[in-house]
Amino acid sequence: MEEKHAAIIRIDKKVLLKVLDFEGGEIHRVYEAEQYFKPDYICIVLEHPDLPAVREGEWMVEITPIMQVRYGEDGSLLGIERESPEKGGAKV
């Protein structure tokens, strides 16, 4: 049997919210999208004032945030900042 290098990665929710630039939010669920083929992304159900309002029983919209990523000259990650959805509360 072929050997693989793998592990279950645990990350604190507050750290993930900071990386995603949704600090102060709440993560409710993380899952892999159900598709015929293995997706290249995961889905995160999170609550934050910058996201659209939703009532119980309604479908949530799927949002792909636009992120500005800055790198140093050596290729090191300097920062990540969310551009969309807009910061400062969802527009109703």
OpenMM code with the backbone's topology and positions (N, CA, C; nanometers):
from openmm import Vec3, app, unit

residues = "MET GLU GLU LYS HIS ALA ALA ILE ILE ARG ILE ASP LYS LYS VAL LEU LEU LYS VAL LEU ASP PHE GLU GLY GLY GLU ILE HIS ARG VAL TYR GLU ALA GLU GLN TYR PHE LYS PRO ASP TYR ILE CYS ILE VAL LEU GLU HIS PRO ASP LEU PRO ALA VAL ARG GLU GLY GLU TRP MET VAL GLU ILE THR PRO ILE MET GLN VAL ARG TYR GLY GLU ASP GLY SER LEU LEU GLY ILE GLU ARG GLU SER PRO GLU LYS GLY GLY ALA LYS VAL".split()
positions = [
    Vec3(0.0842, -0.1177, 0.0000),
    Vec3(0.0000, 0.0000, 0.0000),
    Vec3(0.0893, 0.1249, 0.0000),
    Vec3(0.0495, 0.2230, -0.0806),
    Vec3(0.1282, 0.3462, -0.0917),
    Vec3(0.1154, 0.4293, 0.0357),
    Vec3(0.2267, 0.4793, 0.0814),
    Vec3(0.2293, 0.5638, 0.2000),
    Vec3(0.2046, 0.7082, 0.1602),
    Vec3(0.1245, 0.7785, 0.2403),
    Vec3(0.0969, 0.9201, 0.2163),
    Vec3(0.1318, 0.9972, 0.3427),
    Vec3(0.1673, 1.1203, 0.3242),
    Vec3(0.1918, 1.2091, 0.4376),
    Vec3(0.0663, 1.2921, 0.4573),
    Vec3(-0.0036, 1.2737, 0.5708),
    Vec3(-0.1304, 1.3414, 0.5926),
    Vec3(-0.1572, 1.3551, 0.7420),
    Vec3(-0.2437, 1.4484, 0.7768),
    Vec3(-0.2843, 1.4692, 0.9155),
    Vec3(-0.4134, 1.5496, 0.9164),
    Vec3(-0.4802, 1.5504, 1.0281),
    Vec3(-0.5955, 1.6366, 1.0483),
    Vec3(-0.5417, 1.7677, 1.1045),
    Vec3(-0.5675, 1.8768, 1.0349),
    Vec3(-0.5182, 2.0070, 1.0762),
    Vec3(-0.6253, 2.0759, 1.1606),
    Vec3(-0.5883, 2.1126, 1.2807),
    Vec3(-0.6794, 2.1867, 1.3688),
    Vec3(-0.6319, 2.3312, 1.3748),
    Vec3(-0.7247, 2.4227, 1.3567),
    Vec3(-0.6913, 2.5649, 1.3634),
    Vec3(-0.7976, 2.6349, 1.4464),
    Vec3(-0.7548, 2.7210, 1.5329),
    Vec3(-0.8468, 2.7973, 1.6176),
    Vec3(-0.9377, 2.8834, 1.5295),
    Vec3(-1.0661, 2.8870, 1.5612),
    Vec3(-1.1616, 2.9634, 1.4807),
    Vec3(-1.1244, 3.1108, 1.4739),
    Vec3(-1.0745, 3.1666, 1.5843),
    Vec3(-1.0374, 3.3084, 1.5852),
    Vec3(-0.9226, 3.3363, 1.4876),
    Vec3(-0.8294, 3.2422, 1.4773),
    Vec3(-0.7181, 3.2580, 1.3832),
    Vec3(-0.7704, 3.2545, 1.2395),
    Vec3(-0.8599, 3.1608, 1.2097),
    Vec3(-0.9163, 3.1508, 1.0751),
    Vec3(-0.9949, 3.2768, 1.0398),
    Vec3(-1.0723, 3.3289, 1.1337),
    Vec3(-1.1473, 3.4527, 1.1093),
    Vec3(-1.0521, 3.5690, 1.0822),
    Vec3(-0.9400, 3.5732, 1.1525),
    Vec3(-0.8409, 3.6792, 1.1299),
    Vec3(-0.7788, 3.6660, 0.9906),
    Vec3(-0.7433, 3.5445, 0.9512),
    Vec3(-0.6851, 3.5217, 0.8186),
    Vec3(-0.7848, 3.5615, 0.7094),
    Vec3(-0.9126, 3.5312, 0.7293),
    Vec3(-1.0164, 3.5633, 0.6315),
    Vec3(-1.0596, 3.7101, 0.6375),
    Vec3(-1.0102, 3.7836, 0.7373),
    Vec3(-1.0434, 3.9248, 0.7589),
    Vec3(-1.1906, 3.9425, 0.7951),
    Vec3(-1.2417, 3.8501, 0.8767),
    Vec3(-1.3770, 3.8573, 0.9307),
    Vec3(-1.3720, 3.8519, 1.0837),
    Vec3(-1.2743, 3.9219, 1.1427),
    Vec3(-1.2598, 3.9192, 1.2880),
    Vec3(-1.3890, 3.9641, 1.3556),
    Vec3(-1.4195, 3.9016, 1.4682),
    Vec3(-1.5414, 3.9327, 1.5415),
    Vec3(-1.6605, 3.8502, 1.4952),
    Vec3(-1.6414, 3.7726, 1.3888),
    Vec3(-1.7489, 3.6876, 1.3385),
    Vec3(-1.7542, 3.5561, 1.4139),
    Vec3(-1.8440, 3.4702, 1.3699),
    Vec3(-1.8582, 3.3384, 1.4322),
    Vec3(-1.8689, 3.2324, 1.3235),
    Vec3(-1.7822, 3.1328, 1.3307),
    Vec3(-1.7867, 3.0211, 1.2364),
    Vec3(-1.8821, 2.9166, 1.2913),
    Vec3(-1.9798, 2.8765, 1.2094),
    Vec3(-2.0777, 2.7768, 1.2514),
    Vec3(-2.0469, 2.6387, 1.1958),
    Vec3(-1.9860, 2.6337, 1.0762),
    Vec3(-1.9617, 2.5037, 1.0128),
    Vec3(-1.8576, 2.5187, 0.9025),
    Vec3(-1.7749, 2.4168, 0.8857),
    Vec3(-1.6789, 2.4098, 0.7755),
    Vec3(-1.6999, 2.2743, 0.7094),
    Vec3(-1.7148, 2.2739, 0.5761),
    Vec3(-1.7384, 2.1476, 0.5063),
    Vec3(-1.6869, 2.1556, 0.3643),
    Vec3(-1.6710, 2.0404, 0.3036),
    Vec3(-1.6321, 2.0329, 0.1639),
    Vec3(-1.7600, 2.0295, 0.0812),
    Vec3(-1.7649, 2.1102, -0.0226),
    Vec3(-1.8835, 2.1171, -0.1073),
    Vec3(-1.9119, 1.9807, -0.1693),
    Vec3(-2.0389, 1.9457, -0.1797),
    Vec3(-2.0783, 1.8179, -0.2391),
    Vec3(-2.0863, 1.8350, -0.3903),
    Vec3(-1.9929, 1.7726, -0.4582),
    Vec3(-1.9882, 1.7778, -0.6033),
    Vec3(-1.9528, 1.6391, -0.6550),
    Vec3(-1.9622, 1.6231, -0.7869),
    Vec3(-1.9262, 1.4948, -0.8460),
    Vec3(-1.7770, 1.4696, -0.8354),
    Vec3(-1.6998, 1.5763, -0.8427),
    Vec3(-1.5551, 1.5645, -0.8344),
    Vec3(-1.5072, 1.6385, -0.7102),
    Vec3(-1.3923, 1.6017, -0.6614),
    Vec3(-1.3389, 1.6640, -0.5419),
    Vec3(-1.3171, 1.8138, -0.5672),
    Vec3(-1.3790, 1.9001, -0.4885),
    Vec3(-1.3657, 2.0446, -0.5107),
    Vec3(-1.2292, 2.0967, -0.4664),
    Vec3(-1.1935, 2.2121, -0.5188),
    Vec3(-1.0680, 2.2772, -0.4826),
    Vec3(-1.0878, 2.3757, -0.3682),
    Vec3(-1.2013, 2.3711, -0.3033),
    Vec3(-1.2306, 2.4680, -0.1983),
    Vec3(-1.3147, 2.4033, -0.0882),
    Vec3(-1.3207, 2.4726, 0.0245),
    Vec3(-1.4101, 2.4332, 0.1330),
    Vec3(-1.5126, 2.5440, 0.1511),
    Vec3(-1.6209, 2.5123, 0.2154),
    Vec3(-1.7252, 2.6110, 0.2444),
    Vec3(-1.7251, 2.6381, 0.3942),
    Vec3(-1.7415, 2.7635, 0.4296),
    Vec3(-1.7433, 2.8038, 0.5700),
    Vec3(-1.8730, 2.8807, 0.5936),
    Vec3(-1.9548, 2.8306, 0.6841),
    Vec3(-2.0765, 2.9019, 0.7229),
    Vec3(-2.0357, 2.9934, 0.8370),
    Vec3(-2.0401, 3.1250, 0.8115),
    Vec3(-2.0013, 3.2165, 0.9173),
    Vec3(-2.0953, 3.3340, 0.9260),
    Vec3(-2.0996, 3.3898, 1.0450),
    Vec3(-2.1876, 3.5020, 1.0756),
    Vec3(-2.0999, 3.6239, 1.1025),
    Vec3(-2.1297, 3.7342, 1.0346),
    Vec3(-2.0521, 3.8574, 1.0504),
    Vec3(-2.1355, 3.9737, 0.9978),
    Vec3(-2.1260, 4.0916, 1.0584),
    Vec3(-2.2068, 4.2064, 1.0144),
    Vec3(-2.1830, 4.2493, 0.8692),
    Vec3(-2.0698, 4.2142, 0.8101),
    Vec3(-2.0422, 4.2520, 0.6716),
    Vec3(-2.1106, 4.1608, 0.5701),
    Vec3(-2.1811, 4.0597, 0.6162),
    Vec3(-2.2477, 3.9638, 0.5274),
    Vec3(-2.3968, 3.9935, 0.5194),
    Vec3(-2.4626, 3.9478, 0.4121),
    Vec3(-2.6063, 3.9743, 0.3958),
    Vec3(-2.6896, 3.9134, 0.5096),
    Vec3(-2.7995, 3.9800, 0.5405),
    Vec3(-2.8929, 3.9293, 0.6419),
    Vec3(-2.9670, 3.8076, 0.5861),
    Vec3(-2.9970, 3.7132, 0.6730),
    Vec3(-3.0708, 3.5937, 0.6339),
    Vec3(-3.1627, 3.5533, 0.7497),
    Vec3(-3.2828, 3.5129, 0.7156),
    Vec3(-3.3787, 3.4677, 0.8173),
    Vec3(-3.3780, 3.3156, 0.8220),
    Vec3(-3.4165, 3.2600, 0.9348),
    Vec3(-3.4242, 3.1149, 0.9500),
    Vec3(-3.5147, 3.0579, 0.8416),
    Vec3(-3.4675, 2.9528, 0.7767),
    Vec3(-3.5435, 2.8882, 0.6695),
    Vec3(-3.5091, 2.9399, 0.5310),
    Vec3(-3.4396, 3.0540, 0.5215),
    Vec3(-3.3987, 3.1073, 0.3917),
    Vec3(-3.2646, 3.0471, 0.3508),
    Vec3(-3.2388, 3.0453, 0.2211),
    Vec3(-3.1097, 3.0008, 0.1694),
    Vec3(-3.0071, 3.1104, 0.1903),
    Vec3(-2.8874, 3.0722, 0.2285),
    Vec3(-2.7785, 3.1687, 0.2372),
    Vec3(-2.7135, 3.1819, 0.1002),
    Vec3(-2.6703, 3.3027, 0.0672),
    Vec3(-2.5990, 3.3217, -0.0580),
    Vec3(-2.4566, 3.2697, -0.0416),
    Vec3(-2.3991, 3.2223, -0.1519),
    Vec3(-2.2588, 3.1805, -0.1504),
    Vec3(-2.1753, 3.2982, -0.1975),
    Vec3(-2.0734, 3.3310, -0.1223),
    Vec3(-1.9872, 3.4448, -0.1525),
    Vec3(-1.8433, 3.3964, -0.1639),
    Vec3(-1.7756, 3.4401, -0.2674),
    Vec3(-1.6321, 3.4166, -0.2797),
    Vec3(-1.5647, 3.5504, -0.2528),
    Vec3(-1.5045, 3.5667, -0.1341),
    Vec3(-1.4430, 3.6958, -0.1028),
    Vec3(-1.3283, 3.7291, -0.1978),
    Vec3(-1.3115, 3.8565, -0.2242),
    Vec3(-1.1973, 3.9047, -0.3008),
    Vec3(-1.0942, 3.9517, -0.1994),
    Vec3(-0.9757, 3.8948, -0.2075),
    Vec3(-0.8712, 3.9234, -0.1098),
    Vec3(-0.7525, 3.9895, -0.1785),
    Vec3(-0.6962, 4.0900, -0.1114),
    Vec3(-0.5719, 4.1525, -0.1568),
    Vec3(-0.4590, 4.0885, -0.0769),
    Vec3(-0.3675, 4.0213, -0.1452),
    Vec3(-0.2573, 3.9515, -0.0793),
    Vec3(-0.1277, 4.0249, -0.1117),
    Vec3(-0.0506, 4.0545, -0.0086),
    Vec3(0.0763, 4.1250, -0.0286),
    Vec3(0.1928, 4.0330, 0.0067),
    Vec3(0.2944, 4.0326, -0.0815),
    Vec3(0.4133, 3.9501, -0.0623),
    Vec3(0.5377, 4.0379, -0.0578),
    Vec3(0.6359, 3.9938, 0.0180),
    Vec3(0.7655, 4.0608, 0.0211),
    Vec3(0.8478, 4.0227, -0.1006),
    Vec3(0.9605, 4.0904, -0.1174),
    Vec3(1.0478, 4.0622, -0.2310),
    Vec3(1.0977, 3.9185, -0.2309),
    Vec3(1.1078, 3.8588, -0.1119),
    Vec3(1.1545, 3.7204, -0.1007),
    Vec3(1.0414, 3.6192, -0.1156),
    Vec3(0.9203, 3.6685, -0.1443),
    Vec3(0.8057, 3.5796, -0.1614),
    Vec3(0.7305, 3.5501, -0.0335),
    Vec3(0.7754, 3.6060, 0.0784),
    Vec3(0.7074, 3.5810, 0.2060),
    Vec3(0.5755, 3.6584, 0.2122),
    Vec3(0.4790, 3.6000, 0.2791),
    Vec3(0.3474, 3.6618, 0.2931),
    Vec3(0.3560, 3.7783, 0.3912),
    Vec3(0.3161, 3.8972, 0.3463),
    Vec3(0.3174, 4.0150, 0.4325),
    Vec3(0.1803, 4.0432, 0.4916),
    Vec3(0.0745, 4.0134, 0.4183),
    Vec3(-0.0590, 4.0406, 0.4696),
    Vec3(-0.1677, 4.0020, 0.3728),
    Vec3(-0.2865, 3.9851, 0.4287),
    Vec3(-0.4063, 3.9545, 0.3504),
    Vec3(-0.5147, 4.0494, 0.3979),
    Vec3(-0.5813, 4.1150, 0.3024),
    Vec3(-0.6900, 4.2056, 0.3388),
    Vec3(-0.8086, 4.1798, 0.2472),
    Vec3(-0.9257, 4.1714, 0.3064),
    Vec3(-1.0479, 4.1466, 0.2298),
    Vec3(-1.0949, 4.2765, 0.1653),
    Vec3(-1.1237, 4.2701, 0.0341),
    Vec3(-1.1779, 4.3841, -0.0390),
    Vec3(-1.3288, 4.3720, -0.0585),
    Vec3(-1.3757, 4.2485, -0.0717),
    Vec3(-1.5177, 4.2229, -0.0923),
    Vec3(-1.5535, 4.0905, -0.0261),
    Vec3(-1.6653, 4.0819, 0.0470),
    Vec3(-1.7651, 4.1846, 0.0668),
    Vec3(-1.7080, 4.3059, 0.1420),
    Vec3(-1.7639, 4.4209, 0.1113),
    Vec3(-1.7172, 4.5472, 0.1666),
    Vec3(-1.7203, 4.5462, 0.3191),
    Vec3(-1.6196, 4.6071, 0.3779),
    Vec3(-1.6116, 4.6165, 0.5238),
    Vec3(-1.7034, 4.7273, 0.5734),
    Vec3(-1.7509, 4.7108, 0.6948),
    Vec3(-1.8322, 4.8155, 0.7552),
    Vec3(-1.9801, 4.7845, 0.7557),
    Vec3(-2.0150, 4.6592, 0.7350),
    Vec3(-2.1557, 4.6206, 0.7413),
    Vec3(-2.2153, 4.5977, 0.6043),
    Vec3(-2.3016, 4.4987, 0.5980),
    Vec3(-2.3666, 4.4618, 0.4722),
    Vec3(-2.4643, 4.5715, 0.4297),
    Vec3(-2.4732, 4.5932, 0.3016),
    Vec3(-2.5700, 4.6880, 0.2458),
    Vec3(-2.7020, 4.6145, 0.2273),
    Vec3(-2.8077, 4.6731, 0.2769),
    Vec3(-2.9395, 4.6090, 0.2698),
    Vec3(-3.0192, 4.6655, 0.1566),
] * unit.nanometer
topology = app.Topology()
chain = topology.addChain("A")
for resn in residues:
    res = topology.addResidue(resn, chain)
    for name in ("N", "CA", "C"):
        topology.addAtom(name, app.Element.getBySymbol(name[0]), res)
